[in-house]
Amino acid sequence: MSDRFASPSTGPAWLSATRFAALKAWLASFRPGRVRINGTERLRIIGGAMAGVLLAGWACRLFAEPGAAWLVAPLGASAVLVFAVPASPLAQPWSVIGGNTLSTLLGIACATHIGDPVLAAAVAIGGALALMLALRCLHPPGGAAALTAVLAQAADYRFALFPVLVNSVLLVLAGLAYNSLTGRRYPHAQAAPASTQRSRFTPADLDAALAHYNQVLDVSRDDLEHLLHHAEMAAYRRNLGELRCRDIMTREPLTAAPDLPLGEAWELMRRRRIKALPVIDRAGSIVGIVTVADFMRQLDMDRPDGLGSRLRALIGLGAATERPSVIAQIMTRQVRVVSSGRFVIELIPLFADGGHHHIPIIDEDRKLVGIITQTDLVKALAKAVGAGTEA
């Protein structure tokens, strides 16, 4: 076969593989994206747009003078935004009313004062965009409203009030009622609320990213933040979802009996460099836990001598009276435990909000089989985040 031909997967011989791949990617960018909504939402959108235009058209025709316009074409585009994407910044009440009305006024001015219709149309569109951006009422149908005024050679500024303003107000009223009745928030607040979700990014990080992107987004900032939080949690669940406590726990942790002397317990924790010592009975069931904090709570902080002297007195290395002698006397008896089969992701609130640093792990017989520390959890999270980044 001649080298002038090549397989479809590699492209013509005169086109390099890199350029062919770039060409395929460019052509693929023209493919429309899938609308990710179900049939119920589709029907909700269609019904709302029909109801909004029906209300505006019926009411305006009822009060219009004979032969006067009572409905404008840009209202159809406004209806798509109000009912299909009610959360969009471009679909909010002020965007619809201000964008359509102010753009129409500018279009009338251009049609009146600029003789060339082509130039008038261009100036009307550019001016409408500048006005809508400055007044925070960017609305795509506003551009169509400005152009309509120029093409119709509208000379009466009352055209902007009726039918344009009245059409827009009635459509917004229909949107307020219909979206509320069908479970969609409208108007949709565009201010960024204080986020209560824990995340790897902050509102300031999101603002910095939006400033760097420097493009108009057809999604509100708070919705974008919520979507990113949900995507992040989905990634965590995907990577941590099947991970259970038994997979990350420290097995066969160091334990102690309730009658272990304080001095031996302290020395054991110091030598093994651990901050918590589970206390178990003869059957292997956990009855308490001793931490460094438990030792510190026993010290008389009002005594004039140093911390070291008070600690030595507590564990029996110095003179003291009526002091605890075994760990059963100072241990924390109410111990939060979890089963070895519990999902790791469920422990995050316990460590993050519950103030826990060590959580003993028990089996189905409630016997101690391991312990999970903050370090164990952080290692698991770091591994999950790394896996999510690679994916």
Contacts in CASP RR format, 6 or more apart in sequence:
PFRMAT RR
TARGET T0000
AUTHOR 0000-0000-0000
METHOD contacts of the structure
MODEL  1
MSDRFASPSTGPAWLSATRFAALKAWLASFRPGRVRINGTERLRIIGGAM
AGVLLAGWACRLFAEPGAAWLVAPLGASAVLVFAVPASPLAQPWSVIGGN
TLSTLLGIACATHIGDPVLAAAVAIGGALALMLALRCLHPPGGAAALTAV
LAQAADYRFALFPVLVNSVLLVLAGLAYNSLTGRRYPHAQAAPASTQRSR
FTPADLDAALAHYNQVLDVSRDDLEHLLHHAEMAAYRRNLGELRCRDIMT
REPLTAAPDLPLGEAWELMRRRRIKALPVIDRAGSIVGIVTVADFMRQLD
MDRPDGLGSRLRALIGLGAATERPSVIAQIMTRQVRVVSSGRFVIELIPL
FADGGHHHIPIIDEDRKLVGIITQTDLVKALAKAVGAGTEA
3 13 0 8 1.000
4 12 0 8 1.000
4 13 0 8 1.000
4 14 0 8 1.000
5 12 0 8 1.000
5 13 0 8 1.000
6 12 0 8 1.000
6 13 0 8 1.000
10 17 0 8 1.000
10 20 0 8 1.000
11 20 0 8 1.000
12 20 0 8 1.000
15 23 0 8 1.000
37 45 0 8 1.000
44 83 0 8 1.000
44 182 0 8 1.000
44 184 0 8 1.000
45 83 0 8 1.000
45 84 0 8 1.000
47 83 0 8 1.000
47 178 0 8 1.000
48 79 0 8 1.000
48 83 0 8 1.000
48 174 0 8 1.000
48 175 0 8 1.000
48 178 0 8 1.000
48 182 0 8 1.000
49 76 0 8 1.000
49 79 0 8 1.000
49 80 0 8 1.000
49 82 0 8 1.000
49 83 0 8 1.000
49 84 0 8 1.000
51 174 0 8 1.000
51 178 0 8 1.000
52 79 0 8 1.000
52 82 0 8 1.000
52 83 0 8 1.000
52 170 0 8 1.000
52 171 0 8 1.000
52 174 0 8 1.000
52 175 0 8 1.000
52 178 0 8 1.000
53 71 0 8 1.000
53 75 0 8 1.000
53 76 0 8 1.000
53 79 0 8 1.000
53 171 0 8 1.000
55 170 0 8 1.000
55 171 0 8 1.000
55 173 0 8 1.000
55 174 0 8 1.000
56 71 0 8 1.000
56 75 0 8 1.000
56 166 0 8 1.000
56 167 0 8 1.000
56 170 0 8 1.000
56 171 0 8 1.000
56 174 0 8 1.000
57 70 0 8 1.000
57 71 0 8 1.000
57 167 0 8 1.000
57 170 0 8 1.000
59 166 0 8 1.000
59 170 0 8 1.000
60 70 0 8 1.000
60 71 0 8 1.000
60 162 0 8 1.000
60 163 0 8 1.000
60 166 0 8 1.000
60 167 0 8 1.000
60 170 0 8 1.000
61 70 0 8 1.000
61 71 0 8 1.000
64 70 0 8 1.000
64 162 0 8 1.000
64 163 0 8 1.000
68 162 0 8 1.000
69 159 0 8 1.000
69 163 0 8 1.000
70 163 0 8 1.000
71 163 0 8 1.000
71 167 0 8 1.000
72 100 0 8 1.000
72 145 0 8 1.000
72 148 0 8 1.000
72 163 0 8 1.000
72 164 0 8 1.000
72 167 0 8 1.000
73 144 0 8 1.000
73 148 0 8 1.000
74 100 0 8 1.000
74 141 0 8 1.000
74 142 0 8 1.000
74 143 0 8 1.000
74 144 0 8 1.000
74 145 0 8 1.000
74 148 0 8 1.000
75 100 0 8 1.000
75 141 0 8 1.000
75 167 0 8 1.000
75 168 0 8 1.000
75 171 0 8 1.000
76 141 0 8 1.000
77 140 0 8 1.000
77 141 0 8 1.000
77 144 0 8 1.000
78 96 0 8 1.000
78 100 0 8 1.000
78 139 0 8 1.000
78 141 0 8 1.000
78 168 0 8 1.000
78 171 0 8 1.000
79 171 0 8 1.000
81 88 0 8 1.000
81 90 0 8 1.000
81 91 0 8 1.000
81 96 0 8 1.000
81 139 0 8 1.000
81 140 0 8 1.000
81 141 0 8 1.000
82 91 0 8 1.000
82 96 0 8 1.000
82 171 0 8 1.000
82 172 0 8 1.000
82 174 0 8 1.000
82 175 0 8 1.000
82 179 0 8 1.000
82 186 0 8 1.000
83 175 0 8 1.000
83 178 0 8 1.000
83 179 0 8 1.000
85 91 0 8 1.000
85 218 0 8 1.000
86 175 0 8 1.000
86 179 0 8 1.000
86 184 0 8 1.000
86 185 0 8 1.000
86 186 0 8 1.000
86 188 0 8 1.000
87 184 0 8 1.000
87 185 0 8 1.000
87 186 0 8 1.000
87 188 0 8 1.000
87 219 0 8 1.000
87 220 0 8 1.000
87 223 0 8 1.000
88 188 0 8 1.000
88 218 0 8 1.000
88 219 0 8 1.000
88 220 0 8 1.000
89 95 0 8 1.000
89 138 0 8 1.000
89 190 0 8 1.000
89 217 0 8 1.000
89 218 0 8 1.000
89 219 0 8 1.000
89 220 0 8 1.000
90 138 0 8 1.000
90 139 0 8 1.000
90 140 0 8 1.000
90 218 0 8 1.000
91 139 0 8 1.000
91 186 0 8 1.000
91 188 0 8 1.000
92 187 0 8 1.000
92 188 0 8 1.000
92 190 0 8 1.000
93 172 0 8 1.000
93 176 0 8 1.000
93 187 0 8 1.000
94 136 0 8 1.000
94 137 0 8 1.000
95 132 0 8 1.000
95 136 0 8 1.000
95 137 0 8 1.000
95 138 0 8 1.000
95 139 0 8 1.000
96 139 0 8 1.000
96 141 0 8 1.000
96 168 0 8 1.000
96 171 0 8 1.000
96 172 0 8 1.000
97 137 0 8 1.000
97 165 0 8 1.000
97 168 0 8 1.000
97 169 0 8 1.000
97 172 0 8 1.000
98 132 0 8 1.000
98 135 0 8 1.000
98 137 0 8 1.000
98 139 0 8 1.000
98 168 0 8 1.000
99 128 0 8 1.000
99 132 0 8 1.000
99 137 0 8 1.000
99 138 0 8 1.000
99 139 0 8 1.000
99 141 0 8 1.000
99 142 0 8 1.000
99 145 0 8 1.000
100 139 0 8 1.000
100 141 0 8 1.000
100 142 0 8 1.000
100 145 0 8 1.000
100 164 0 8 1.000
100 165 0 8 1.000
100 167 0 8 1.000
100 168 0 8 1.000
101 145 0 8 1.000
101 160 0 8 1.000
101 161 0 8 1.000
101 164 0 8 1.000
101 165 0 8 1.000
101 168 0 8 1.000
102 128 0 8 1.000
102 131 0 8 1.000
102 132 0 8 1.000
102 135 0 8 1.000
102 137 0 8 1.000
103 124 0 8 1.000
103 128 0 8 1.000
103 131 0 8 1.000
103 132 0 8 1.000
103 139 0 8 1.000
103 142 0 8 1.000
103 143 0 8 1.000
103 145 0 8 1.000
103 146 0 8 1.000
104 142 0 8 1.000
104 145 0 8 1.000
104 146 0 8 1.000
104 148 0 8 1.000
104 149 0 8 1.000
104 154 0 8 1.000
104 159 0 8 1.000
104 160 0 8 1.000
104 164 0 8 1.000
105 157 0 8 1.000
105 160 0 8 1.000
106 124 0 8 1.000
106 127 0 8 1.000
106 128 0 8 1.000
106 131 0 8 1.000
106 146 0 8 1.000
106 149 0 8 1.000
107 120 0 8 1.000
107 124 0 8 1.000
107 128 0 8 1.000
107 145 0 8 1.000
107 146 0 8 1.000
107 147 0 8 1.000
107 149 0 8 1.000
107 150 0 8 1.000
107 154 0 8 1.000
108 149 0 8 1.000
108 154 0 8 1.000
108 155 0 8 1.000
108 156 0 8 1.000
108 157 0 8 1.000
108 159 0 8 1.000
108 160 0 8 1.000
110 120 0 8 1.000
110 121 0 8 1.000
110 123 0 8 1.000
110 124 0 8 1.000
110 146 0 8 1.000
110 149 0 8 1.000
110 150 0 8 1.000
111 117 0 8 1.000
111 120 0 8 1.000
111 124 0 8 1.000
111 149 0 8 1.000
111 150 0 8 1.000
111 152 0 8 1.000
111 153 0 8 1.000
111 154 0 8 1.000
111 155 0 8 1.000
112 155 0 8 1.000
114 120 0 8 1.000
114 123 0 8 1.000
117 150 0 8 1.000
117 151 0 8 1.000
117 153 0 8 1.000
120 150 0 8 1.000
121 147 0 8 1.000
121 150 0 8 1.000
121 151 0 8 1.000
124 143 0 8 1.000
124 146 0 8 1.000
124 147 0 8 1.000
124 149 0 8 1.000
124 150 0 8 1.000
125 143 0 8 1.000
125 146 0 8 1.000
125 147 0 8 1.000
127 146 0 8 1.000
128 142 0 8 1.000
128 143 0 8 1.000
128 145 0 8 1.000
128 146 0 8 1.000
129 138 0 8 1.000
129 143 0 8 1.000
132 138 0 8 1.000
132 139 0 8 1.000
132 142 0 8 1.000
138 216 0 8 1.000
145 164 0 8 1.000
148 154 0 8 1.000
149 159 0 8 1.000
149 160 0 8 1.000
175 186 0 8 1.000
176 186 0 8 1.000
176 187 0 8 1.000
179 185 0 8 1.000
179 186 0 8 1.000
180 186 0 8 1.000
188 220 0 8 1.000
188 223 0 8 1.000
189 220 0 8 1.000
189 222 0 8 1.000
190 220 0 8 1.000
190 221 0 8 1.000
190 222 0 8 1.000
191 221 0 8 1.000
191 222 0 8 1.000
192 203 0 8 1.000
192 207 0 8 1.000
192 221 0 8 1.000
192 222 0 8 1.000
192 225 0 8 1.000
193 222 0 8 1.000
194 203 0 8 1.000
195 202 0 8 1.000
195 203 0 8 1.000
195 225 0 8 1.000
195 229 0 8 1.000
197 229 0 8 1.000
198 352 0 8 1.000
199 228 0 8 1.000
199 229 0 8 1.000
199 232 0 8 1.000
200 232 0 8 1.000
200 385 0 8 1.000
201 228 0 8 1.000
203 225 0 8 1.000
206 221 0 8 1.000
206 224 0 8 1.000
206 225 0 8 1.000
206 228 0 8 1.000
210 217 0 8 1.000
210 221 0 8 1.000
217 224 0 8 1.000
219 227 0 8 1.000
235 384 0 8 1.000
235 388 0 8 1.000
235 391 0 8 1.000
236 345 0 8 1.000
236 381 0 8 1.000
236 384 0 8 1.000
237 345 0 8 1.000
238 388 0 8 1.000
239 383 0 8 1.000
239 384 0 8 1.000
239 385 0 8 1.000
239 387 0 8 1.000
239 388 0 8 1.000
240 343 0 8 1.000
240 344 0 8 1.000
240 345 0 8 1.000
240 380 0 8 1.000
240 381 0 8 1.000
240 384 0 8 1.000
241 343 0 8 1.000
241 344 0 8 1.000
241 345 0 8 1.000
242 343 0 8 1.000
243 343 0 8 1.000
243 344 0 8 1.000
243 345 0 8 1.000
243 380 0 8 1.000
243 384 0 8 1.000
244 340 0 8 1.000
244 341 0 8 1.000
244 342 0 8 1.000
244 343 0 8 1.000
244 344 0 8 1.000
245 338 0 8 1.000
245 339 0 8 1.000
245 340 0 8 1.000
245 341 0 8 1.000
245 342 0 8 1.000
245 343 0 8 1.000
245 344 0 8 1.000
245 347 0 8 1.000
245 361 0 8 1.000
245 372 0 8 1.000
246 340 0 8 1.000
246 341 0 8 1.000
246 361 0 8 1.000
246 369 0 8 1.000
247 344 0 8 1.000
248 344 0 8 1.000
248 372 0 8 1.000
248 376 0 8 1.000
248 377 0 8 1.000
248 379 0 8 1.000
248 380 0 8 1.000
249 340 0 8 1.000
249 361 0 8 1.000
249 369 0 8 1.000
249 370 0 8 1.000
249 371 0 8 1.000
249 372 0 8 1.000
249 376 0 8 1.000
250 370 0 8 1.000
250 371 0 8 1.000
250 372 0 8 1.000
250 373 0 8 1.000
250 376 0 8 1.000
251 369 0 8 1.000
251 370 0 8 1.000
252 370 0 8 1.000
253 278 0 8 1.000
253 360 0 8 1.000
253 368 0 8 1.000
253 370 0 8 1.000
253 371 0 8 1.000
254 268 0 8 1.000
254 272 0 8 1.000
254 274 0 8 1.000
254 277 0 8 1.000
254 278 0 8 1.000
255 277 0 8 1.000
255 278 0 8 1.000
255 279 0 8 1.000
255 280 0 8 1.000
255 368 0 8 1.000
256 265 0 8 1.000
256 268 0 8 1.000
256 277 0 8 1.000
256 278 0 8 1.000
256 279 0 8 1.000
256 280 0 8 1.000
256 290 0 8 1.000
256 327 0 8 1.000
257 279 0 8 1.000
257 280 0 8 1.000
257 281 0 8 1.000
258 279 0 8 1.000
258 281 0 8 1.000
258 287 0 8 1.000
258 326 0 8 1.000
258 327 0 8 1.000
258 328 0 8 1.000
258 331 0 8 1.000
259 326 0 8 1.000
259 327 0 8 1.000
259 328 0 8 1.000
260 279 0 8 1.000
260 326 0 8 1.000
260 327 0 8 1.000
261 315 0 8 1.000
261 325 0 8 1.000
261 326 0 8 1.000
261 327 0 8 1.000
262 295 0 8 1.000
262 314 0 8 1.000
262 315 0 8 1.000
262 316 0 8 1.000
262 324 0 8 1.000
262 325 0 8 1.000
262 326 0 8 1.000
262 327 0 8 1.000
262 330 0 8 1.000
263 315 0 8 1.000
263 316 0 8 1.000
263 317 0 8 1.000
265 277 0 8 1.000
265 290 0 8 1.000
265 315 0 8 1.000
265 327 0 8 1.000
266 295 0 8 1.000
266 311 0 8 1.000
266 315 0 8 1.000
267 315 0 8 1.000
268 277 0 8 1.000
269 275 0 8 1.000
269 277 0 8 1.000
269 290 0 8 1.000
269 292 0 8 1.000
275 291 0 8 1.000
275 292 0 8 1.000
275 357 0 8 1.000
275 358 0 8 1.000
276 289 0 8 1.000
276 290 0 8 1.000
276 291 0 8 1.000
276 292 0 8 1.000
276 357 0 8 1.000
276 358 0 8 1.000
276 371 0 8 1.000
276 373 0 8 1.000
277 289 0 8 1.000
277 290 0 8 1.000
277 291 0 8 1.000
277 327 0 8 1.000
278 286 0 8 1.000
278 288 0 8 1.000
278 289 0 8 1.000
278 335 0 8 1.000
278 360 0 8 1.000
278 368 0 8 1.000
278 371 0 8 1.000
279 286 0 8 1.000
279 287 0 8 1.000
279 288 0 8 1.000
279 289 0 8 1.000
279 290 0 8 1.000
279 327 0 8 1.000
279 328 0 8 1.000
279 331 0 8 1.000
280 286 0 8 1.000
280 287 0 8 1.000
280 368 0 8 1.000
281 287 0 8 1.000
283 367 0 8 1.000
284 367 0 8 1.000
284 368 0 8 1.000
285 362 0 8 1.000
285 366 0 8 1.000
285 367 0 8 1.000
285 368 0 8 1.000
286 335 0 8 1.000
286 337 0 8 1.000
286 360 0 8 1.000
286 362 0 8 1.000
286 366 0 8 1.000
286 368 0 8 1.000
287 331 0 8 1.000
287 333 0 8 1.000
288 331 0 8 1.000
288 332 0 8 1.000
288 333 0 8 1.000
288 335 0 8 1.000
289 331 0 8 1.000
289 332 0 8 1.000
289 335 0 8 1.000
289 358 0 8 1.000
289 360 0 8 1.000
290 327 0 8 1.000
290 330 0 8 1.000
290 331 0 8 1.000
290 332 0 8 1.000
291 332 0 8 1.000
291 357 0 8 1.000
291 358 0 8 1.000
294 330 0 8 1.000
294 331 0 8 1.000
294 332 0 8 1.000
295 311 0 8 1.000
295 314 0 8 1.000
295 315 0 8 1.000
295 330 0 8 1.000
297 330 0 8 1.000
298 314 0 8 1.000
298 323 0 8 1.000
298 324 0 8 1.000
298 330 0 8 1.000
299 307 0 8 1.000
299 310 0 8 1.000
299 311 0 8 1.000
299 314 0 8 1.000
300 310 0 8 1.000
301 310 0 8 1.000
303 309 0 8 1.000
303 310 0 8 1.000
309 318 0 8 1.000
312 318 0 8 1.000
313 319 0 8 1.000
313 320 0 8 1.000
313 323 0 8 1.000
314 320 0 8 1.000
314 323 0 8 1.000
314 324 0 8 1.000
316 323 0 8 1.000
316 325 0 8 1.000
324 330 0 8 1.000
335 360 0 8 1.000
336 350 0 8 1.000
336 356 0 8 1.000
336 359 0 8 1.000
337 359 0 8 1.000
337 360 0 8 1.000
337 361 0 8 1.000
337 362 0 8 1.000
337 366 0 8 1.000
338 346 0 8 1.000
338 347 0 8 1.000
338 350 0 8 1.000
338 359 0 8 1.000
338 361 0 8 1.000
338 362 0 8 1.000
338 372 0 8 1.000
339 361 0 8 1.000
339 362 0 8 1.000
339 363 0 8 1.000
339 364 0 8 1.000
340 361 0 8 1.000
340 362 0 8 1.000
340 363 0 8 1.000
340 369 0 8 1.000
340 370 0 8 1.000
344 377 0 8 1.000
344 380 0 8 1.000
347 359 0 8 1.000
347 372 0 8 1.000
347 377 0 8 1.000
348 377 0 8 1.000
348 381 0 8 1.000
350 356 0 8 1.000
350 359 0 8 1.000
351 357 0 8 1.000
351 359 0 8 1.000
351 374 0 8 1.000
351 377 0 8 1.000
357 373 0 8 1.000
357 374 0 8 1.000
358 371 0 8 1.000
358 372 0 8 1.000
358 373 0 8 1.000
358 374 0 8 1.000
359 371 0 8 1.000
359 372 0 8 1.000
359 373 0 8 1.000
360 368 0 8 1.000
360 370 0 8 1.000
360 371 0 8 1.000
361 368 0 8 1.000
361 369 0 8 1.000
361 370 0 8 1.000
361 371 0 8 1.000
361 372 0 8 1.000
362 368 0 8 1.000
362 369 0 8 1.000
363 369 0 8 1.000
END
